[in-house]
Amino acid sequence: MLQEFIGARRRAVSPVFVHAFALLGLAAGLVAAIPQAYGQAMQAAIGVYRPSVSKFFFDGNFDKLVDMKLTFGTPGTDVGLLGDLAGAGTRSPVLYRNGLWLVDSNKDASIDQTIVFGGGPTDIPLIADMDGDGREDLVLFRDGLWYVSAARDGNVSATYGFGAPGDVPVLGDVNGTGTKGLFIYRNGVWYGTTSRNTVVDKLFFFGGVPGDIPAMFDYDGDGKDDIAIFRNGTWYVSTDQGATVKTFFVFGTTGDKPLYAGTGATTTTFLDTARFLTHATFGPVVGDIAAAAGSCQTPNMNVCFNAFIDAQYAMAPTTLPVMAYQPQNQPGNCTSPLTPGGPADAVLFGTNCPRDLYTQFVPQRFFFKNALHAPDQLRQRVTWALSQILVTSAANDPIGYANRNYQQLLQKYALDNFWNLLFYVSVDPLMGNYLDMVNNAKADPVKNTNPNENYAREIMQLFSIGLWELNADGTLMLDGSGNPIPTYTQNDITEMAKVMTGWTYYPLTGAIKWNAPINYFVNMTPCEGSAPPAGGVICGTTNWHDITAKAPMGMPFAGNQTADTDLRVAVNALFYHPNTAPFISKQLIQHLVTSNPSPGYVLRVAQQFGSCTALYCGAGVPVGTRGDMRAVVKAVLLDPEALAPRNPITSSFGKLKEPVLLVTNLLRAVNSTSDGVYPLNQVPNMDENVYTSPTVFNYYPADYVIPGTSLAGPQFGIFNATTYFPRANFMYNLSLGASCPAATPNLCGQNPDVTIVGSTGTRIDYNLLTPYANNTTNLIQQVNNMLLFGTMPPGMKLAIKNAIDIPALGGPAGPYTAQQLLDRSRTAVYLVTVSPKYQLEF
């Protein structure tokens, strides 16, 4: 995923942003960075290089199991190393071949960069950050002389003399000062100079068995490099720089070369809480993260996160504003607002009748207001996810009240039971119009007509069981030939279409009748003639519902049943179908947490869908209940896979931020004020026009696979050169391109819409940053906390420092004017938000 994002990001460079991109130095490694942060990491990520096959093996979470294998180079010829030449916070394979350095920054076994440096017969290559700029440098040890190429271009930037021919060179920061010292290893004795001169100021005794390979890396995450010996696949580590082995482990075999792959999976209460809130809300807010993290001083973060979820469940829903019924054809004297509250509701609806009542403007605007400011964030977030699974679209009918009511239906049942959700979606008039269930008549042999099959197909394909038979963990069942097994056939669709007949709009006035005028305000009603089946609905003289016996997917439907009974039987059958639990569970995981959940993750959530347990069932819901959405959502958010620190070696977890989440994440993080107008006008340019999906398959295809990979990346289906420009423009127009009123100079953004009473526009409050802007390091750390939750890689920090420490912004030392403090803050925000790292969820 990350590699594809890099490629798309490179292709999407607009001339407007070339300067910013150059400042950031968005090389391949930058986006591959994994949270590593200002808190203590778990044990280091490690690796080995096997010269006999020129193969790298990596373990990112220190379970001593191989997370990634990579064949790269020529066996028996190359020297394998790892380096972070871009300052991305993750180390990638580098081969040294007789003076050539071959860099694979994407871990895809292809050469991304070639550097010429060295080539002498006794040269020993090393890689380390020698000048403290956050990017690692090329180093050669040659018979007691150390040559450094800090620009990584083959030119020597520094030379040191320490050691003698035959010594084994090692680089390490044993003091935790950020400066790598020079060490030489001789048969169990380590001589070091932390000042990089000829004076030995460190002396260690550790190792000494013939064949021992020395290594230095921060094993325990305390900020200081530890000394280690690699001996035939076993790593012996001294964490106190003494002669005694403090720990040992096995990873590799005889003949391998030990490698330090970088900081291991990082966990802090702040970072863990930010990750959880990324999934459970429309974007973490640094104050909320800190408050939650401060209350979560427990080894089991699930306790606090579970409490957060329960508190969210207990909150009253924040609804979209009520909109009255409107005639389908806009009246010539249309005057806003035509709403239940009368003129007082002008504050809500504005003064533009065609826009306010006959488009999605009002529901969209309040969607963003609620996403940004409503306290019931979890309900809002789950509702948005469901709107992309159980899809209707204003592209079919843009009238405002119909779409508002459908979204409220989703919100009402989002945390209820999936059976109710599926049933009430089925009788909703907007859904009936969208997928042709309304006025869908039984077959007429005389007219040679048959029932419309649209809803029958989609309730199975998209809303419940999917196209293919699934195992309980969401993986495909296969037949004896290894092929997937369809869940239904065309005949099943035909039979199900008979079930979905006989529903019409509820009458605006008078008796129920077939083909009643459009009414999106009340659920559809059956129309079953003057002598309907027992319990049916009297309507005219014709029963428009097919009362014959039916058998979709082998499910028996008795004859002479009402339309309501047949629909309930169908919903029941789909609800209890073994596919529904994994099919719906996986989609919720993909929308809320990650595009590529493991089968185990899907299974655990599906099990809660099938039968909720005591710790997961919603309040008042009996243990064992099927389809309890509160249990399902809690299982999605509290799964160990969702909460685990991210493995810095494997990068398939997480997802690209879809446009809505990109916008809301930013605006929430920077303490914005917004009336929703500016966001709703921006996301259509990014191919995600809220409530206006182009098809029933959502804004982007759920099964989209990133080209060149086997990874699912649904949101990448609408990410390309064209849609990236609006993403960057949005960031630019809210930061560097924003207006800052003289009366409130640190509140910058887009101006109010004069056609909306009380409009505030959309503005960022830079007062959260300007107090830090007199110190570059502090400013970058504050932006890092707000937008990346402490995960900004060192190379990115350096790039932003270089961008804001320019003469136009006051230079590196100040003093700064108030305008310069603001501009430095705005520049830092812009450069972070246009970076690929910000646009990926972790």
N, C-alpha and C positions, 0 to 999 in steps of 0.2 A: 504494500500500500504506500509506504513512504517513498519508495523508489519511483513509483508511478507519479506520486504527487510532485516529486522533484522535477520529473520530465515535463509534466504539464505546467508547472510553475515557471520553468525556463522558457517554455514556448509562449507563455502569456505575458511577456514583458512589454508594457506600453512605454512609448517614448517619454510620457509624462513622469514615469517612475524610475527611469533608468538610473538617475543619480542616487535615489534611495536604495535601489537594489545594489548598486556598486558599493555603497556605504556598508550595507549589511554583509556583503561578501557571501551571497547565498550559494555556497558550494554544496556539493552533494552531501557531505557529512553533516551539515548544519541541521537539516531536517530529521536526520536519523537519531538526534539526541533523545535520551530517555531521562525522565526525572531523576535528578541526582543531588542535589540540593544542599541547603544550609543546615540540614539536620544530619544525624549520624546514619551512615549507610550500614546495611548488613554486610557480611563478609564480601570480599572483593569478587568481581567477575574474573574468571581465569581462563586460560587456554593453553594449548600446546601446539607446537608445529612439528610435523613428522617428516623429516627430510627425505626419507626413503620413498615416499609417495607424494611429496610436496602438498601436504594436506593440513589444514587448520581444524582444530576441534575447540569448541567453546562451551563454557558452562557459565551462564549469566546469573543464576540464582543460588549458586553454591550448594547444589545438591549432589555434586560430583557425577552428574549425568550429563551426557552431551546434548546440548540444546541446538547446536548448529554445527554442520560439517561443511568445509569448503575446500575443494581441490583447486589450487592456484599455483602455477609455476612449473618449474622443471625439476623432477626428482634428482637428488644428488648434486645439483648445481647451485640452487638458490639458498639463501639464508632467509628464513621467515621471521618477520617482526610484526608488531602492531604499533600503530601510531595514530594520533589525532592531529593531523596537519592543518585541519580547518578550524580547530577549536570547538568542535561540535559537542564535546562531552562524551564521545564514544570512540573507541579505538578500532581502526580498520586494518585489514591485512596490507602489509608492505613487503615486497620482496627486494632483497639486495642481490644483484648479479654482476659481479666484477665492475663495480663503479656505477651501475644503473640501479636506480630506485624505482620500482614499479608499484604504483599505489592503486589499490582497489577500494575506493572510498565508499562504495555502495554494497560491499560484501556480496557481489554477484559474479566473482571470478573473472571479471574483465578489468583491463588496465584503464584507469581513468586519468592517470597522470604519470609521466616519466621524467625523472630528474637525474642528471649526470653529476655525480659527486664521489670522488675517490677512485679506487680501482687498483691500489697497490696490493701486492701479494700477501701482505700481513694485515691489511685493513680489517678491522672488526666494526661492523655497523651497530649503532644504537639510536634510539629515538627518545627524546625527552624535551620538555619545555625548559629551555635554558635561559631565556630572557624574560620569563614571567608575563608573556603577553596572552597566555591562554591557549596558544597554538604550539604544538610540539615541533621540535626542530630536528634536523638531521645531524648526527654526530658520528665521527670516525675516530677510532682509537688505533694509532699506528706506532707501535714500538715505544710506548711511553708518552706520546704526544696525542692530544685530543683536539680535533678540528670540528668546529661548529658552523653549520650553515643555518642561521636563524631565519633567513628569508626563504629557506627551502628551495633555493634556486641553483645550488651548487657552488655559490660563492662563499668563501670562508669569512665568517663574521667575528670569530674569536678563536684563539689557540691557547691551550693550556699544556703545561708540562708536568706529568705526574705518573709515575710508574716506570716499567721497563719492559723490554721485549719478553714475551711469554706470559705476561700477566693477563688475567681475565678482567676486563673493565665492567663496572656496574655504575649506574646513576641512581641516586636516591636522595630523598629529603627526610633525613632521620630526625630533624629538629622541628619539623612542622612549620617552617618559616616561609615555605613557598619557593625556596631556592634549592635546586638539585646540587648535591655535592658529588665530587668525583671519588670513586672507590675502585680499588684494585683488589682482586682475590688471589691469594697464593696458598694453596694447599691448606685451607682451613683458617687462614688469617686474612682479615679484612682491614685494609689500610684506607683511610678516608681523609679528604680535605674538604670541609664544608665551605671554605673560603676560596676554593679552586686555585690554590697556590701549591707550592711544593712542601708545605708544612703539614705533617700528619696530625690532625686534631681528633680523629676518631680511630679506635682500634678495637676490633671485635674478633673473638675466637669462636668459630661456628662452622662445623663441617670438617672436611679434610680427607674423606674417603676418596680414593682415585675414581675419577669419573663424575664427581659431584659438580653440579652446575649451579652457580650462585644466582640469586634473584633478589630484587628489592621491590616491595610494593606495600601498600597500606592494607594489610590483611583485615584489621579489626575496625577500620573506619574511624580511627581517632585523629586523623589528619597527619600522622607521621608514618613514614615508610618503615616497614619491618624487614628484617633480614630472613632469608630463606635459602634452603638447599633443596634442589631437585635431584633425587637419586632413584633412577630406574622406575619412574612413575610415581614415586612417593614424594610428597612435599613436606619438608620439616621446617617449621616456622618458629622463630624467636621473636616474641612481641615486645620484649624488654631489652633487646640488643645484648642479651647475655649469651652464655655458651650453652644454656639448657634449652632443650626443645620444649616449647610451650604447647604446641599442637602439631598434629600431622594429619595428612589425608592423602588419598590416592586419586590421581587423575592423570592419565597418560600411561606410558610404558617406556621400557628401555629404548634409548635412541631418540626419544622426543626432546624438544627444547621447550622449557617452561615459558609462558607468556602471561603478562598481566593485561587483562582485557579492559580494565577500567573499574570505576566505582560500581559496586554491586547494586542490587535492587535497594532502593532507598525508602525508608519509612520514617515519617515523623507524624505526630498528631495533626499538624497543620496541613501537610501534604495529603495524608490519608483522608482528612475531612474534606479538603478541596476536591479530591477525586470523587468522593461519595456525593457531594453536592452538585458536581458537574452532571451526574446521572439523574439526580432527584429533583433538580430545579432547572430554571432557564438560565442558570449561570451563577457560580459562586461569587459572593461578595466578601472582600477580605475581612471586614469587620465581623460578619456572620461566621466566617471560617474560624477566626481567632476565638470568638466566643464559644463556638461549639468545641473547638479543639481544647480550649481551656477547661471545659467541663468533662472532657473525655480522657482524663488521666487514668486509664485502665488498660491492662494488657489486652482486654477484649473490646475493641472499638465497636463491635456489633451491639453492645449494650446501649451505647449512646445513639448509634444510628437507628436502632430499633425504636428507641424512645422518640427520636425525631420523626420517624415515619408514623408512629401512633399519634403523635401530636398533630401532624398534618392531616391524618384521617379524621381527627375530631373537629377540624376547622369547618366553619360554614363555607359553602362554595361561593366564590366570587363569580357572579354570572355576567354574561353579556347583557346589555340593556334591552329591556322588553321592547319589541317592535310590533305595532298593530298590523292586522291584516291590511293588505293593499290590493286593489284591483290589478289584474295582470297588465292591462293597458294603462299606461300613465295618463291621468286626466290632464286636460288642457290647463286647468287651474291649480295644478299640483303646487302645494305650498308646504314647505317644511316648517315644523314637523307635524306629521299626521300620526301622533303617538298617543298612548293611553293617558299620559300625564298632561297633554295639551301644551300650551305655549311654554310652560315652565321647562319642558324637556328640550327646548331649543339649545340649552347649554350642552345637551348630549348630542343633538342631531344637526346643529348648524342651520344654515339657511339656503342650502342648495338641494332642492327637492329631488331632481333626477339622480344626483350623486348619492344623497343620503338615504333614499328609499328604494331606488331601483338599481343599485349596484351593491357591491360588497363593502363599500367604504366604512360604514358604521361597524359591522361585525369585525372587519379587519382592524380597524383603529382600536377597538376595545380588546381585541385579542392581544395586541401589543401592549396596551396599557396594563392588562392583567398579567401578561407574561413578565413584564418589567417590575410591577409594583404590588401585585396581589400577594397576600400572605400565604394563601393555600397553593404554594408553588407545585407541590407534588401532583395534586389533582389537575392543575393546569397543564403540567408537562405530560401526564399520562393521557389526558384528553387529546392533546395535540398528536401524540403517537397514534392513538386510535383513529383519529381523523385521516391518517395516512394508511390505515389498514382497511377500515370500513368506509371507503371513499365515496363521497358525492362531490359534485363540482358546480360552482356558479357559472362555469363555461356553458352548462346546459340551460340554466335559467338564473340570471344574475339578481333577481329580485331579493332585496335585503332580508326581509323577515323570514323567508323560507330557509335560507342558509343559516341565519341566526338560530332558528328553532332546532335545526338538525344538530348543530354544534352543542346546543344546550342538552339535547338528548344524549349525546355522547358523554357530556360532563356528568349528567345525572347518573348514568349507569357505569361510568368509568371505574368506580370503586365498589360496584355492586356485584352482580353475578353475571357471568358471560351468557348464560341462557337468556336472561332478561335483555341484555344488550343485543343479542342476535335477533330476538323476537321483535323488539320495538324498532330496531333499525329496519326490519322487514316490512312493517306496517307504516313506516314514516312516509308521508306523501311526497317529500322531495326525493327520497330514494325510489319511491314508486315511479315518479316521473323520470328520474335519471336512468334507471335500468328497466323501464317499461313494464313494471308489474301493475301499475295503475291502469284500469280499463283493459286488462289483459283477459280476453274472453276465451271460453272453452272452444274446442274445435267446432267448426260449422261445415259439415259435409256438402251442404247445398252451395255455400259460397267458396268451398274448397280452401278454408283458412284453418290454421292451427295456432295454438297458444305461442306467444312470444317466449323465447328461451333465454333472454338476457339475464334476468335475475336468477333463474334456476341455475344457470351456469356459474354466475359470479358468487352466489352464496356458497357454492361448493368450492370453486377454484380459489377464491380470494378471501372469503370471510370465515371459513371453517376448516375444511379438510385438505385443501390443496390438490395439486394435479397427481401426485405420486404417493403410493403407500409408503408410510414412514415407520421406522422403528421408534421405540419409546424415547430415544435420544435424538430424534430428528434426522438421523441418517436414512438414506434410501433403502427400502427393502428391494431385493433383487430376485429375479426368477432364476430358474436353473441355468439359463444362458448368460446370467450376469447383467440382465437388462432391468431397468426400473419398471415397476408395476403400476399401471394407471389406477387411480382411485375410482374412476367412473368412466363410462362409455357415452357415446352419443345417444344411445337408447336411454341411458339413465337421465341425461339432460332432458330428453323428450318427455319422459315420465315425470320428472320433477317439474317441468313446465306446466303440466296438468294440475299439479298441486297448487301452483301459484296463480291460479285463475280466480276471477270473480270479484276483485277488489276495485273500488272506485273512490273518487273524492267524496268526503263527507259534505252534504249539501250546505250551502251558505244559508239558505232558507228553505222551508218546506220539507217535503218527504224525500227519502233517499231515492235516488234514481241513477241509472247507468249513464255514463259519460257526463256526470255532473261537472259544472265549471270548476276550474282549478281552485283548490283551497288547501294551502300549505299549513293552515293553522291548527288543524285537527287531524288525527290519524286517519288513514284510509278505512273504509268500511266495506264489508261484503255486500253484494247485491244478488239475492238468491231467489227472487220471484215471489209470487203470492202464496206459494205453498212450499216453503223451504224445508230442508231437513230439520228435525227437532233442534231447537236452539239457534236456528239460522236467522238471517236478517231479511225481513219482508222488504221487497223492492221491485215494483212493477209486476210484470207477469212472467218474466224470463229469469231463470236461474243461470247466471253467467259463469257459475263455477262448475267445473267438471266433477261430477259426483260418481264417476265410475271408479272401480277398484284400480289401484296403481301400485307399481312396484319398482321405484327407483332404487338402484343399488341393492336389489333384493329385499328392500324393506317393504313389508306388506301394508298398504293403505286400504282399509275397508271401504266398500262402496257406500254411497248415500250419506257421506259425512259433510259437515259444513265447511266452508272455506276456512274459518277460524280453526276448527279442529284439525283439518288437514295441515294447515301451516304449523300448528303447534306440534303435531306429530313429526313433521319434517325437521323443525328446529330441534326437537328432542333427539331425533336420530343423528343429526349432525353434531349436536352437543356431546353425545355419548360415543361418537365414532372415535376409535383409538388415535386417529391422526390429529384430531383437533387440538389436543393438549400440546403436543410438541410443535405443531404448525403455528399456533398462536403464540406460544411461549417464546419460540425462537424469534419471531418478528418483534415482540416486545423487547427482548434482549437487544436486538439489532438497533432498534430506535432509541433505547435509553442508554445502552452501555457500549456495545462493541459490535462491529460488523462480522466478526469471525469467532463466535463463541464455540467452545469445545463441545463435543457431544455430551460430556459429563455435565456441563453447565446446563445445557438444554434439558437433559434428563431430570436434573434436580428441580428445575422450575416446573417442568411438565408434571412431575409427581405431585407438586403442590396444587397444580391445576386439577389433577385427577382426584385428589383427596387431601384437603388441607390438614395440617397438623396443628397441635395446640399453640405452638409459638408463632404460627403464621396466620391462622384463621382470623378474619375480621371480628370486631367486637360483636358478640351475640350470635356469631355463626358457629353452628355445631361442628365439632371435629369430624373430619371425613367428608365434608361437603365438597362437591365437585364444582369447579368453575368460579370459586370465590376470587374475585379480582384483587381484593386486598392481599390475599395470601400470595397470589401470583406476582403482583408488583413487589411485595416485600421479598419474595424469593429471588426476583431479578436483581434487586438492589443490594441484598445482603449476601449473595453468593460469594464464597471465598475467591472465586475467579474475578469477580467484579472489584473486590476490595484489596486484592493482593498487590503488593508493590510490583511495579512493572519490571520485567526481565530486560536488562539493557542489551542483551544479545538478540533475542527474538523480538520482532517489531510488528507482529500481525495484530496485536491487541489495539483497541481503540477504534476511532473512525474519523473521517473527515467531517467537520462541522457543516451541516447543511446550512443554507443561507439564513433561515430563521434563527437557528442557534448561534450562528456567527454574529448576527446583529444583537440578539438579546444578551449573549455572553459579554460582549463588549460594553453595552449600555448599562448593564447591571454592575459590572466590575468597576466602572469609573464614576459611579454615583450620579448617573444622568437623571435629568428630568425629561419626560417625553409625554406628549399627548397622543402618540402613536402614529401621527400623520407621516412624518418623515420615514420611519421604518417601513410602513406599508407601501410607500411609493418606491422604495429601493429594492425590496426583495424580488419583485417581478423581473427586474433586469438581471437577476441572478438565476432565473428560471424556477422560482418558487413563489408564485403568486398565491398568498394564503387563501384557503378555501376554494381555489380555482385550479384544481389539478387538470392537466390537459387530457388525462384519461383515467379510467377506473383503476389503472395500475399505479397511480400515485404520480408525484412529480418526477420521480426517478425510479428505475426498475429495481425491484427488490432482489432480483437474482443477477444483478450486474457484476461481472467479474473483471477486475482490473487487467487490462491487456498485458500480456507477458508474465502474468502470475497466475496462481490458483486461488488468490484471495478474493473474497467477496468485498465489494466496495460500492454499495448502492448509491451513496451520495456522489461518487465520482462519475455517475452516469450523467450528471448535469454540470460537471466541472470540466471546462475546456478554456481555450484561449479567449473565446468570446465572453464567457460568463465570469472569467477571472477579473476582467477590467472593472465591472461594476463592484466587485468585492473590494478591490483596491480603491476605487473612487469613493465608496462609502467610508472607508477608513480615512482617506484624505480629507473628505468634505466635513468630517466631524472633528478633525484635528488641525492640520496645517491650513486647510482651506476654509475653516469655519470663521464666522463673524463673532467678535467679542465686544459686546456693548460697553460703551464708556462707563456707564453706571455700575456695571458688574463685570469688570474686565477679565476675570478669571472664569467666567461662565461662557463657554464658547460652543457654538454649534449652529443649528439651522433655525431660522426665524419662525414665529407663529404663523398659522394660516388664518388670515383675517376673516374668512367665511365661517369660522368656528368660534362661538362665544367662549371666552376663557382659554383659548388656545395658548399653549406655553411654548410651542416649538419643541425641539430636541437639543438639549445642551449638556455638555460635560462640565463637571465642577472640578476645575484644576486646582482648587484650594487644597485638595488632597495631596498634590504633588509639589506645588511651588515652594512650600516650606523646606523641601528637601533639595531643591534645584540649585542651591548655592554650593553643593558638594556633588560632584559628578557620581562618585561611587554610591552615595546615599540615594541619589535620584534613581539610578539604575536599579538598585536593590528594591526600592519602593515600587517601581514599575514592575519589576520581576515578581514581587509578592502579589501585586494586584492582578496581573494578567497571566503570569505563568506559574504562580504559586511556588516560587523558589527554584524552578527547574531550568532557568536560563543557562545555556552552556557558556563557557568562558570566551569562546571566539565571538559569540554574539554580544556579550558584554563589551568586549573591546571595540567591536564595530560601532556600537551605539555611542560609546565614549568618544571615539574619533569623530562621530557625526555631530555631537553636541559641544565638543570642545574646539570649536572653530571660531575665528575672530568675529564673525557676524553674530554669534550667540555669546560673545563675551570672552572667548578664549578659555583655556583650561583653568585659569586662576581667579577670574573675577577681578574686581567686584562687579556684580551684575545689576543691571537695572531691573525694575519690575517687569518690563516687557521681555527682557532677556530670560528672566526666570520662567515666565509663561512660555516663551518660545522653546526653551530647552525642554520643558515638560511636554509640550505638544509634540515636539520632534521625537522624544523617547517613546511616547505612546504610539505614534504613527509607525515608527520603525519596527516595534514589536508586533503590532497588529497586522501588518502586511507580510510578516514572515510566515513561512510554511509551518514553523513550530507552533505558532498561535492558532493556526487554522486547523490543527489536528487535535482531537480529543484524546486523552490518554487513559 
